[in-house]
Amino acid sequence: MKPKAEFVWSDPLLLDQQLTQEERMVRDAAHDYCQGKLMPRVLEGFRNEVTDPRIFRELGELGMLGPTISS
């Protein structure tokens, strides 16, 4: 009988194992921005039904709007 594969809740598709170091850096930079700067402003914007246009400029400066990452 084969042992069952263990399900990893934090990474169900085991994507982290498939990423290169550069891809992990992009993921981490996006995560840090979203948690530190984006989330508080999105929550505030949702409550007040407004959008902060600076968010789009910041995302563009970070290369997160339509990023081109060579494979």
mmCIF file of the N, C-alpha and C atoms, coordinates in Angstrom:
data_MODEL
# 
_entry.id   MODEL 
# 
loop_
_atom_site.group_PDB 
_atom_site.id 
_atom_site.type_symbol 
_atom_site.label_atom_id 
_atom_site.label_alt_id 
_atom_site.label_comp_id 
_atom_site.label_asym_id 
_atom_site.label_entity_id 
_atom_site.label_seq_id 
_atom_site.pdbx_PDB_ins_code 
_atom_site.Cartn_x 
_atom_site.Cartn_y 
_atom_site.Cartn_z 
_atom_site.occupancy 
_atom_site.B_iso_or_equiv 
_atom_site.pdbx_formal_charge 
_atom_site.auth_seq_id 
_atom_site.auth_comp_id 
_atom_site.auth_asym_id 
_atom_site.auth_atom_id 
_atom_site.pdbx_PDB_model_num 
ATOM 1   N N  . MET A 1 1  ? 0.836   -1.178 0.000   1.00 0.00 ? 1  MET A N  1 
ATOM 2   C CA . MET A 1 1  ? 0.000   0.000  0.000   1.00 0.00 ? 1  MET A CA 1 
ATOM 3   C C  . MET A 1 1  ? 0.889   1.251  0.000   1.00 0.00 ? 1  MET A C  1 
ATOM 4   N N  . LYS A 1 2  ? 0.592   2.185  -0.911  1.00 0.00 ? 2  LYS A N  1 
ATOM 5   C CA . LYS A 1 2  ? 1.372   3.417  -1.014  1.00 0.00 ? 2  LYS A CA 1 
ATOM 6   C C  . LYS A 1 2  ? 0.981   4.378  0.101   1.00 0.00 ? 2  LYS A C  1 
ATOM 7   N N  . PRO A 1 3  ? 1.973   5.082  0.656   1.00 0.00 ? 3  PRO A N  1 
ATOM 8   C CA . PRO A 1 3  ? 1.615   6.117  1.640   1.00 0.00 ? 3  PRO A CA 1 
ATOM 9   C C  . PRO A 1 3  ? 0.935   7.280  0.923   1.00 0.00 ? 3  PRO A C  1 
ATOM 10  N N  . LYS A 1 4  ? -0.030  7.859  1.576   1.00 0.00 ? 4  LYS A N  1 
ATOM 11  C CA . LYS A 1 4  ? -0.750  8.990  0.993   1.00 0.00 ? 4  LYS A CA 1 
ATOM 12  C C  . LYS A 1 4  ? 0.124   10.242 1.031   1.00 0.00 ? 4  LYS A C  1 
ATOM 13  N N  . ALA A 1 5  ? 0.001   11.029 -0.022  1.00 0.00 ? 5  ALA A N  1 
ATOM 14  C CA . ALA A 1 5  ? 0.722   12.298 -0.054  1.00 0.00 ? 5  ALA A CA 1 
ATOM 15  C C  . ALA A 1 5  ? 0.094   13.239 0.965   1.00 0.00 ? 5  ALA A C  1 
ATOM 16  N N  . GLU A 1 6  ? 0.941   13.976 1.639   1.00 0.00 ? 6  GLU A N  1 
ATOM 17  C CA . GLU A 1 6  ? 0.452   14.915 2.647   1.00 0.00 ? 6  GLU A CA 1 
ATOM 18  C C  . GLU A 1 6  ? 0.061   16.230 1.982   1.00 0.00 ? 6  GLU A C  1 
ATOM 19  N N  . PHE A 1 7  ? -1.113  16.728 2.309   1.00 0.00 ? 7  PHE A N  1 
ATOM 20  C CA . PHE A 1 7  ? -1.609  17.989 1.756   1.00 0.00 ? 7  PHE A CA 1 
ATOM 21  C C  . PHE A 1 7  ? -0.991  19.144 2.521   1.00 0.00 ? 7  PHE A C  1 
ATOM 22  N N  . VAL A 1 8  ? -0.464  20.104 1.790   1.00 0.00 ? 8  VAL A N  1 
ATOM 23  C CA . VAL A 1 8  ? 0.162   21.284 2.394   1.00 0.00 ? 8  VAL A CA 1 
ATOM 24  C C  . VAL A 1 8  ? -0.805  22.455 2.242   1.00 0.00 ? 8  VAL A C  1 
ATOM 25  N N  . TRP A 1 9  ? -1.439  22.836 3.330   1.00 0.00 ? 9  TRP A N  1 
ATOM 26  C CA . TRP A 1 9  ? -2.464  23.883 3.285   1.00 0.00 ? 9  TRP A CA 1 
ATOM 27  C C  . TRP A 1 9  ? -1.900  25.234 2.876   1.00 0.00 ? 9  TRP A C  1 
ATOM 28  N N  . SER A 1 10 ? -0.695  25.547 3.283   1.00 0.00 ? 10 SER A N  1 
ATOM 29  C CA . SER A 1 10 ? -0.128  26.859 2.960   1.00 0.00 ? 10 SER A CA 1 
ATOM 30  C C  . SER A 1 10 ? 0.326   26.960 1.500   1.00 0.00 ? 10 SER A C  1 
ATOM 31  N N  . ASP A 1 11 ? 0.513   25.823 0.831   1.00 0.00 ? 11 ASP A N  1 
ATOM 32  C CA . ASP A 1 11 ? 0.936   25.805 -0.571  1.00 0.00 ? 11 ASP A CA 1 
ATOM 33  C C  . ASP A 1 11 ? 0.359   24.560 -1.239  1.00 0.00 ? 11 ASP A C  1 
ATOM 34  N N  . PRO A 1 12 ? -0.965  24.536 -1.455  1.00 0.00 ? 12 PRO A N  1 
ATOM 35  C CA . PRO A 1 12 ? -1.624  23.316 -1.925  1.00 0.00 ? 12 PRO A CA 1 
ATOM 36  C C  . PRO A 1 12 ? -1.140  22.812 -3.281  1.00 0.00 ? 12 PRO A C  1 
ATOM 37  N N  . LEU A 1 13 ? -0.641  23.684 -4.138  1.00 0.00 ? 13 LEU A N  1 
ATOM 38  C CA . LEU A 1 13 ? -0.146  23.253 -5.446  1.00 0.00 ? 13 LEU A CA 1 
ATOM 39  C C  . LEU A 1 13 ? 1.372   23.077 -5.457  1.00 0.00 ? 13 LEU A C  1 
ATOM 40  N N  . LEU A 1 14 ? 1.991   23.233 -4.289  1.00 0.00 ? 14 LEU A N  1 
ATOM 41  C CA . LEU A 1 14 ? 3.447   23.141 -4.145  1.00 0.00 ? 14 LEU A CA 1 
ATOM 42  C C  . LEU A 1 14 ? 4.154   24.075 -5.131  1.00 0.00 ? 14 LEU A C  1 
ATOM 43  N N  . LEU A 1 15 ? 3.573   25.242 -5.299  1.00 0.00 ? 15 LEU A N  1 
ATOM 44  C CA . LEU A 1 15 ? 4.105   26.230 -6.229  1.00 0.00 ? 15 LEU A CA 1 
ATOM 45  C C  . LEU A 1 15 ? 5.475   26.732 -5.792  1.00 0.00 ? 15 LEU A C  1 
ATOM 46  N N  . ASP A 1 16 ? 5.677   26.907 -4.510  1.00 0.00 ? 16 ASP A N  1 
ATOM 47  C CA . ASP A 1 16 ? 6.938   27.455 -4.015  1.00 0.00 ? 16 ASP A CA 1 
ATOM 48  C C  . ASP A 1 16 ? 8.129   26.623 -4.483  1.00 0.00 ? 16 ASP A C  1 
ATOM 49  N N  . GLN A 1 17 ? 7.954   25.319 -4.570  1.00 0.00 ? 17 GLN A N  1 
ATOM 50  C CA . GLN A 1 17 ? 9.039   24.435 -5.013  1.00 0.00 ? 17 GLN A CA 1 
ATOM 51  C C  . GLN A 1 17 ? 9.386   24.654 -6.481  1.00 0.00 ? 17 GLN A C  1 
ATOM 52  N N  . GLN A 1 18 ? 8.443   25.184 -7.251  1.00 0.00 ? 18 GLN A N  1 
ATOM 53  C CA . GLN A 1 18 ? 8.627   25.334 -8.689  1.00 0.00 ? 18 GLN A CA 1 
ATOM 54  C C  . GLN A 1 18 ? 9.161   26.710 -9.085  1.00 0.00 ? 18 GLN A C  1 
ATOM 55  N N  . LEU A 1 19 ? 9.191   27.658 -8.144  1.00 0.00 ? 19 LEU A N  1 
ATOM 56  C CA . LEU A 1 19 ? 9.626   29.016 -8.457  1.00 0.00 ? 19 LEU A CA 1 
ATOM 57  C C  . LEU A 1 19 ? 11.139  29.138 -8.428  1.00 0.00 ? 19 LEU A C  1 
ATOM 58  N N  . THR A 1 20 ? 11.662  30.001 -9.297  1.00 0.00 ? 20 THR A N  1 
ATOM 59  C CA . THR A 1 20 ? 13.080  30.328 -9.248  1.00 0.00 ? 20 THR A CA 1 
ATOM 60  C C  . THR A 1 20 ? 13.295  31.352 -8.128  1.00 0.00 ? 20 THR A C  1 
ATOM 61  N N  . GLN A 1 21 ? 14.540  31.619 -7.815  1.00 0.00 ? 21 GLN A N  1 
ATOM 62  C CA . GLN A 1 21 ? 14.852  32.611 -6.787  1.00 0.00 ? 21 GLN A CA 1 
ATOM 63  C C  . GLN A 1 21 ? 14.322  33.987 -7.193  1.00 0.00 ? 21 GLN A C  1 
ATOM 64  N N  . GLU A 1 22 ? 14.459  34.332 -8.479  1.00 0.00 ? 22 GLU A N  1 
ATOM 65  C CA . GLU A 1 22 ? 13.968  35.628 -8.965  1.00 0.00 ? 22 GLU A CA 1 
ATOM 66  C C  . GLU A 1 22 ? 12.446  35.716 -8.833  1.00 0.00 ? 22 GLU A C  1 
ATOM 67  N N  . GLU A 1 23 ? 11.749  34.648 -9.158  1.00 0.00 ? 23 GLU A N  1 
ATOM 68  C CA . GLU A 1 23 ? 10.292  34.638 -9.041  1.00 0.00 ? 23 GLU A CA 1 
ATOM 69  C C  . GLU A 1 23 ? 9.858   34.753 -7.585  1.00 0.00 ? 23 GLU A C  1 
ATOM 70  N N  . ARG A 1 24 ? 10.618  34.155 -6.680  1.00 0.00 ? 24 ARG A N  1 
ATOM 71  C CA . ARG A 1 24 ? 10.310  34.290 -5.253  1.00 0.00 ? 24 ARG A CA 1 
ATOM 72  C C  . ARG A 1 24 ? 10.497  35.732 -4.792  1.00 0.00 ? 24 ARG A C  1 
ATOM 73  N N  . MET A 1 25 ? 11.520  36.401 -5.322  1.00 0.00 ? 25 MET A N  1 
ATOM 74  C CA . MET A 1 25 ? 11.759  37.796 -4.960  1.00 0.00 ? 25 MET A CA 1 
ATOM 75  C C  . MET A 1 25 ? 10.609  38.683 -5.427  1.00 0.00 ? 25 MET A C  1 
ATOM 76  N N  . VAL A 1 26 ? 10.100  38.438 -6.639  1.00 0.00 ? 26 VAL A N  1 
ATOM 77  C CA . VAL A 1 26 ? 8.960   39.201 -7.155  1.00 0.00 ? 26 VAL A CA 1 
ATOM 78  C C  . VAL A 1 26 ? 7.742   38.940 -6.285  1.00 0.00 ? 26 VAL A C  1 
ATOM 79  N N  . ARG A 1 27 ? 7.501   37.675 -5.966  1.00 0.00 ? 27 ARG A N  1 
ATOM 80  C CA . ARG A 1 27 ? 6.356   37.312 -5.122  1.00 0.00 ? 27 ARG A CA 1 
ATOM 81  C C  . ARG A 1 27 ? 6.450   37.989 -3.760  1.00 0.00 ? 27 ARG A C  1 
ATOM 82  N N  . ASP A 1 28 ? 7.627   37.960 -3.168  1.00 0.00 ? 28 ASP A N  1 
ATOM 83  C CA . ASP A 1 28 ? 7.804   38.548 -1.842  1.00 0.00 ? 28 ASP A CA 1 
ATOM 84  C C  . ASP A 1 28 ? 7.644   40.067 -1.868  1.00 0.00 ? 28 ASP A C  1 
ATOM 85  N N  . ALA A 1 29 ? 8.156   40.714 -2.921  1.00 0.00 ? 29 ALA A N  1 
ATOM 86  C CA . ALA A 1 29 ? 8.006   42.171 -3.039  1.00 0.00 ? 29 ALA A CA 1 
ATOM 87  C C  . ALA A 1 29 ? 6.534   42.545 -3.187  1.00 0.00 ? 29 ALA A C  1 
ATOM 88  N N  . ALA A 1 30 ? 5.805   41.788 -3.994  1.00 0.00 ? 30 ALA A N  1 
ATOM 89  C CA . ALA A 1 30 ? 4.372   42.050 -4.168  1.00 0.00 ? 30 ALA A CA 1 
ATOM 90  C C  . ALA A 1 30 ? 3.625   41.823 -2.862  1.00 0.00 ? 30 ALA A C  1 
ATOM 91  N N  . HIS A 1 31 ? 3.965   40.770 -2.155  1.00 0.00 ? 31 HIS A N  1 
ATOM 92  C CA . HIS A 1 31 ? 3.308   40.462 -0.880  1.00 0.00 ? 31 HIS A CA 1 
ATOM 93  C C  . HIS A 1 31 ? 3.555   41.571 0.137   1.00 0.00 ? 31 HIS A C  1 
ATOM 94  N N  . ASP A 1 32 ? 4.812   42.007 0.239   1.00 0.00 ? 32 ASP A N  1 
ATOM 95  C CA . ASP A 1 32 ? 5.150   43.061 1.202   1.00 0.00 ? 32 ASP A CA 1 
ATOM 96  C C  . ASP A 1 32 ? 4.403   44.357 0.896   1.00 0.00 ? 32 ASP A C  1 
ATOM 97  N N  . TYR A 1 33 ? 4.350   44.736 -0.383  1.00 0.00 ? 33 TYR A N  1 
ATOM 98  C CA . TYR A 1 33 ? 3.621   45.949 -0.760  1.00 0.00 ? 33 TYR A CA 1 
ATOM 99  C C  . TYR A 1 33 ? 2.139   45.806 -0.425  1.00 0.00 ? 33 TYR A C  1 
ATOM 100 N N  . CYS A 1 34 ? 1.569   44.677 -0.796  1.00 0.00 ? 34 CYS A N  1 
ATOM 101 C CA . CYS A 1 34 ? 0.129   44.478 -0.583  1.00 0.00 ? 34 CYS A CA 1 
ATOM 102 C C  . CYS A 1 34 ? -0.230  44.484 0.899   1.00 0.00 ? 34 CYS A C  1 
ATOM 103 N N  . GLN A 1 35 ? 0.560   43.840 1.714   1.00 0.00 ? 35 GLN A N  1 
ATOM 104 C CA . GLN A 1 35 ? 0.263   43.780 3.140   1.00 0.00 ? 35 GLN A CA 1 
ATOM 105 C C  . GLN A 1 35 ? 0.539   45.109 3.833   1.00 0.00 ? 35 GLN A C  1 
ATOM 106 N N  . GLY A 1 36 ? 1.650   45.753 3.477   1.00 0.00 ? 36 GLY A N  1 
ATOM 107 C CA . GLY A 1 36 ? 2.055   46.956 4.186   1.00 0.00 ? 36 GLY A CA 1 
ATOM 108 C C  . GLY A 1 36 ? 1.393   48.238 3.725   1.00 0.00 ? 36 GLY A C  1 
ATOM 109 N N  . LYS A 1 37 ? 1.216   48.391 2.414   1.00 0.00 ? 37 LYS A N  1 
ATOM 110 C CA . LYS A 1 37 ? 0.722   49.662 1.894   1.00 0.00 ? 37 LYS A CA 1 
ATOM 111 C C  . LYS A 1 37 ? -0.645  49.568 1.230   1.00 0.00 ? 37 LYS A C  1 
ATOM 112 N N  . LEU A 1 38 ? -0.911  48.473 0.552   1.00 0.00 ? 38 LEU A N  1 
ATOM 113 C CA . LEU A 1 38 ? -2.143  48.382 -0.221  1.00 0.00 ? 38 LEU A CA 1 
ATOM 114 C C  . LEU A 1 38 ? -3.356  48.043 0.639   1.00 0.00 ? 38 LEU A C  1 
ATOM 115 N N  . MET A 1 39 ? -3.242  47.030 1.467   1.00 0.00 ? 39 MET A N  1 
ATOM 116 C CA . MET A 1 39 ? -4.406  46.563 2.223   1.00 0.00 ? 39 MET A CA 1 
ATOM 117 C C  . MET A 1 39 ? -5.061  47.655 3.070   1.00 0.00 ? 39 MET A C  1 
ATOM 118 N N  . PRO A 1 40 ? -4.311  48.437 3.844   1.00 0.00 ? 40 PRO A N  1 
ATOM 119 C CA . PRO A 1 40 ? -4.978  49.476 4.644   1.00 0.00 ? 40 PRO A CA 1 
ATOM 120 C C  . PRO A 1 40 ? -5.733  50.486 3.777   1.00 0.00 ? 40 PRO A C  1 
ATOM 121 N N  . ARG A 1 41 ? -5.173  50.845 2.628   1.00 0.00 ? 41 ARG A N  1 
ATOM 122 C CA . ARG A 1 41 ? -5.821  51.817 1.755   1.00 0.00 ? 41 ARG A CA 1 
ATOM 123 C C  . ARG A 1 41 ? -7.027  51.220 1.040   1.00 0.00 ? 41 ARG A C  1 
ATOM 124 N N  . VAL A 1 42 ? -6.956  49.954 0.698   1.00 0.00 ? 42 VAL A N  1 
ATOM 125 C CA . VAL A 1 42 ? -8.102  49.307 0.058   1.00 0.00 ? 42 VAL A CA 1 
ATOM 126 C C  . VAL A 1 42 ? -9.258  49.201 1.046   1.00 0.00 ? 42 VAL A C  1 
ATOM 127 N N  . LEU A 1 43 ? -8.962  48.837 2.283   1.00 0.00 ? 43 LEU A N  1 
ATOM 128 C CA . LEU A 1 43 ? -10.018 48.761 3.297   1.00 0.00 ? 43 LEU A CA 1 
ATOM 129 C C  . LEU A 1 43 ? -10.677 50.122 3.504   1.00 0.00 ? 43 LEU A C  1 
ATOM 130 N N  . GLU A 1 44 ? -9.857  51.153 3.614   1.00 0.00 ? 44 GLU A N  1 
ATOM 131 C CA . GLU A 1 44 ? -10.382 52.508 3.791   1.00 0.00 ? 44 GLU A CA 1 
ATOM 132 C C  . GLU A 1 44 ? -11.181 52.941 2.563   1.00 0.00 ? 44 GLU A C  1 
ATOM 133 N N  . GLY A 1 45 ? -10.663 52.641 1.381   1.00 0.00 ? 45 GLY A N  1 
ATOM 134 C CA . GLY A 1 45 ? -11.367 52.991 0.154   1.00 0.00 ? 45 GLY A CA 1 
ATOM 135 C C  . GLY A 1 45 ? -12.693 52.269 0.020   1.00 0.00 ? 45 GLY A C  1 
ATOM 136 N N  . PHE A 1 46 ? -12.727 51.010 0.431   1.00 0.00 ? 46 PHE A N  1 
ATOM 137 C CA . PHE A 1 46 ? -13.971 50.244 0.368   1.00 0.00 ? 46 PHE A CA 1 
ATOM 138 C C  . PHE A 1 46 ? -15.016 50.840 1.301   1.00 0.00 ? 46 PHE A C  1 
ATOM 139 N N  . ARG A 1 47 ? -14.574 51.197 2.495   1.00 0.00 ? 47 ARG A N  1 
ATOM 140 C CA . ARG A 1 47 ? -15.506 51.775 3.470   1.00 0.00 ? 47 ARG A CA 1 
ATOM 141 C C  . ARG A 1 47 ? -16.088 53.099 2.981   1.00 0.00 ? 47 ARG A C  1 
ATOM 142 N N  . ASN A 1 48 ? -15.263 53.887 2.308   1.00 0.00 ? 48 ASN A N  1 
ATOM 143 C CA . ASN A 1 48 ? -15.684 55.223 1.864   1.00 0.00 ? 48 ASN A CA 1 
ATOM 144 C C  . ASN A 1 48 ? -16.046 55.287 0.378   1.00 0.00 ? 48 ASN A C  1 
ATOM 145 N N  . GLU A 1 49 ? -16.012 54.158 -0.285  1.00 0.00 ? 49 GLU A N  1 
ATOM 146 C CA . GLU A 1 49 ? -16.347 54.064 -1.711  1.00 0.00 ? 49 GLU A CA 1 
ATOM 147 C C  . GLU A 1 49 ? -15.516 55.020 -2.561  1.00 0.00 ? 49 GLU A C  1 
ATOM 148 N N  . VAL A 1 50 ? -14.201 55.013 -2.331  1.00 0.00 ? 50 VAL A N  1 
ATOM 149 C CA . VAL A 1 50 ? -13.273 55.825 -3.120  1.00 0.00 ? 50 VAL A CA 1 
ATOM 150 C C  . VAL A 1 50 ? -12.082 54.960 -3.534  1.00 0.00 ? 50 VAL A C  1 
ATOM 151 N N  . THR A 1 51 ? -11.374 55.424 -4.557  1.00 0.00 ? 51 THR A N  1 
ATOM 152 C CA . THR A 1 51 ? -10.160 54.755 -5.016  1.00 0.00 ? 51 THR A CA 1 
ATOM 153 C C  . THR A 1 51 ? -9.016  55.752 -4.951  1.00 0.00 ? 51 THR A C  1 
ATOM 154 N N  . ASP A 1 52 ? -7.897  55.324 -4.424  1.00 0.00 ? 52 ASP A N  1 
ATOM 155 C CA . ASP A 1 52 ? -6.712  56.170 -4.348  1.00 0.00 ? 52 ASP A CA 1 
ATOM 156 C C  . ASP A 1 52 ? -5.890  55.951 -5.622  1.00 0.00 ? 52 ASP A C  1 
ATOM 157 N N  . PRO A 1 53 ? -5.840  56.935 -6.526  1.00 0.00 ? 53 PRO A N  1 
ATOM 158 C CA . PRO A 1 53 ? -5.117  56.744 -7.788  1.00 0.00 ? 53 PRO A CA 1 
ATOM 159 C C  . PRO A 1 53 ? -3.611  56.554 -7.607  1.00 0.00 ? 53 PRO A C  1 
ATOM 160 N N  . ARG A 1 54 ? -3.085  56.940 -6.457  1.00 0.00 ? 54 ARG A N  1 
ATOM 161 C CA . ARG A 1 54 ? -1.650  56.737 -6.212  1.00 0.00 ? 54 ARG A CA 1 
ATOM 162 C C  . ARG A 1 54 ? -1.292  55.257 -6.201  1.00 0.00 ? 54 ARG A C  1 
ATOM 163 N N  . ILE A 1 55 ? -2.263  54.414 -5.865  1.00 0.00 ? 55 ILE A N  1 
ATOM 164 C CA . ILE A 1 55 ? -2.018  52.970 -5.832  1.00 0.00 ? 55 ILE A CA 1 
ATOM 165 C C  . ILE A 1 55 ? -1.536  52.489 -7.196  1.00 0.00 ? 55 ILE A C  1 
ATOM 166 N N  . PHE A 1 56 ? -2.180  52.953 -8.258  1.00 0.00 ? 56 PHE A N  1 
ATOM 167 C CA . PHE A 1 56 ? -1.832  52.494 -9.601  1.00 0.00 ? 56 PHE A CA 1 
ATOM 168 C C  . PHE A 1 56 ? -0.441  52.970 -10.010 1.00 0.00 ? 56 PHE A C  1 
ATOM 169 N N  . ARG A 1 57 ? -0.086  54.196 -9.632  1.00 0.00 ? 57 ARG A N  1 
ATOM 170 C CA . ARG A 1 57 ? 1.260   54.694 -9.925  1.00 0.00 ? 57 ARG A CA 1 
ATOM 171 C C  . ARG A 1 57 ? 2.305   53.880 -9.174  1.00 0.00 ? 57 ARG A C  1 
ATOM 172 N N  . GLU A 1 58 ? 2.038   53.595 -7.914  1.00 0.00 ? 58 GLU A N  1 
ATOM 173 C CA . GLU A 1 58 ? 2.981   52.813 -7.115  1.00 0.00 ? 58 GLU A CA 1 
ATOM 174 C C  . GLU A 1 58 ? 3.158   51.409 -7.686  1.00 0.00 ? 58 GLU A C  1 
ATOM 175 N N  . LEU A 1 59 ? 2.056   50.779 -8.071  1.00 0.00 ? 59 LEU A N  1 
ATOM 176 C CA . LEU A 1 59 ? 2.147   49.447 -8.670  1.00 0.00 ? 59 LEU A CA 1 
ATOM 177 C C  . LEU A 1 59 ? 2.944   49.487 -9.972  1.00 0.00 ? 59 LEU A C  1 
ATOM 178 N N  . GLY A 1 60 ? 2.751   50.539 -10.757 1.00 0.00 ? 60 GLY A N  1 
ATOM 179 C CA . GLY A 1 60 ? 3.519   50.692 -11.988 1.00 0.00 ? 60 GLY A CA 1 
ATOM 180 C C  . GLY A 1 60 ? 4.998   50.864 -11.713 1.00 0.00 ? 60 GLY A C  1 
ATOM 181 N N  . GLU A 1 61 ? 5.339   51.666 -10.707 1.00 0.00 ? 61 GLU A N  1 
ATOM 182 C CA . GLU A 1 61 ? 6.740   51.867 -10.345 1.00 0.00 ? 61 GLU A CA 1 
ATOM 183 C C  . GLU A 1 61 ? 7.394   50.573 -9.886  1.00 0.00 ? 61 GLU A C  1 
ATOM 184 N N  . LEU A 1 62 ? 6.606   49.708 -9.262  1.00 0.00 ? 62 LEU A N  1 
ATOM 185 C CA . LEU A 1 62 ? 7.121   48.412 -8.816  1.00 0.00 ? 62 LEU A CA 1 
ATOM 186 C C  . LEU A 1 62 ? 7.158   47.384 -9.946  1.00 0.00 ? 62 LEU A C  1 
ATOM 187 N N  . GLY A 1 63 ? 6.612   47.747 -11.103 1.00 0.00 ? 63 GLY A N  1 
ATOM 188 C CA . GLY A 1 63 ? 6.582   46.818 -12.228 1.00 0.00 ? 63 GLY A CA 1 
ATOM 189 C C  . GLY A 1 63 ? 5.502   45.764 -12.102 1.00 0.00 ? 63 GLY A C  1 
ATOM 190 N N  . MET A 1 64 ? 4.476   46.058 -11.311 1.00 0.00 ? 64 MET A N  1 
ATOM 191 C CA . MET A 1 64 ? 3.426   45.074 -11.059 1.00 0.00 ? 64 MET A CA 1 
ATOM 192 C C  . MET A 1 64 ? 2.215   45.214 -11.980 1.00 0.00 ? 64 MET A C  1 
ATOM 193 N N  . LEU A 1 65 ? 2.193   46.233 -12.822 1.00 0.00 ? 65 LEU A N  1 
ATOM 194 C CA . LEU A 1 65 ? 1.094   46.368 -13.780 1.00 0.00 ? 65 LEU A CA 1 
ATOM 195 C C  . LEU A 1 65 ? 1.569   45.807 -15.116 1.00 0.00 ? 65 LEU A C  1 
ATOM 196 N N  . GLY A 1 66 ? 1.107   44.633 -15.453 1.00 0.00 ? 66 GLY A N  1 
ATOM 197 C CA . GLY A 1 66 ? 1.527   43.998 -16.701 1.00 0.00 ? 66 GLY A CA 1 
ATOM 198 C C  . GLY A 1 66 ? 3.001   43.661 -16.715 1.00 0.00 ? 66 GLY A C  1 
ATOM 199 N N  . PRO A 1 67 ? 3.524   43.031 -15.645 1.00 0.00 ? 67 PRO A N  1 
ATOM 200 C CA . PRO A 1 67 ? 4.952   42.727 -15.615 1.00 0.00 ? 67 PRO A CA 1 
ATOM 201 C C  . PRO A 1 67 ? 5.324   41.737 -16.712 1.00 0.00 ? 67 PRO A C  1 
ATOM 202 N N  . THR A 1 68 ? 6.508   41.899 -17.236 1.00 0.00 ? 68 THR A N  1 
ATOM 203 C CA . THR A 1 68 ? 7.038   40.940 -18.200 1.00 0.00 ? 68 THR A CA 1 
ATOM 204 C C  . THR A 1 68 ? 8.260   40.300 -17.579 1.00 0.00 ? 68 THR A C  1 
ATOM 205 N N  . ILE A 1 69 ? 8.104   39.064 -17.214 1.00 0.00 ? 69 ILE A N  1 
ATOM 206 C CA . ILE A 1 69 ? 9.191   38.310 -16.598 1.00 0.00 ? 69 ILE A CA 1 
ATOM 207 C C  . ILE A 1 69 ? 9.578   37.219 -17.580 1.00 0.00 ? 69 ILE A C  1 
ATOM 208 N N  . SER A 1 70 ? 10.791  37.299 -18.099 1.00 0.00 ? 70 SER A N  1 
ATOM 209 C CA . SER A 1 70 ? 11.209  36.297 -19.079 1.00 0.00 ? 70 SER A CA 1 
ATOM 210 C C  . SER A 1 70 ? 11.321  34.931 -18.415 1.00 0.00 ? 70 SER A C  1 
ATOM 211 N N  . SER A 1 71 ? 11.018  33.925 -19.198 1.00 0.00 ? 71 SER A N  1 
ATOM 212 C CA . SER A 1 71 ? 11.067  32.563 -18.636 1.00 0.00 ? 71 SER A CA 1 
ATOM 213 C C  . SER A 1 71 ? 12.404  31.909 -18.867 1.00 0.00 ? 71 SER A C  1 
# 
